[in-house]
Amino acid sequence: MDSTVIKPMIDYVTYVVKPSKLDFWTWYHTDVEGGKLIAESDYISNNNRIVREWIDFGTFGISLLTAN
């Protein structure tokens, strides 16, 4: 029996957060976990403000998404 374990690679994970918590989660993933904020987009779609931030950890990334 082959005991090889296959581990899938995940490039990034997207978290949807409340607008009031975006600053907290950005701080947490950068200052506490050591990620680097590399991109931020802010746009309006169907009268909703949408903000997305990309945090890089080298081989892995996190996307924070919020809309109000």
Secondary structure, DSSP 8 states (H G I E B T S, - for coil): -----------EEEEE--GGGHHHHHHIIIIIT--EEEEEEEEEETTEEEEEEEEE-SS-EEEEEEE-
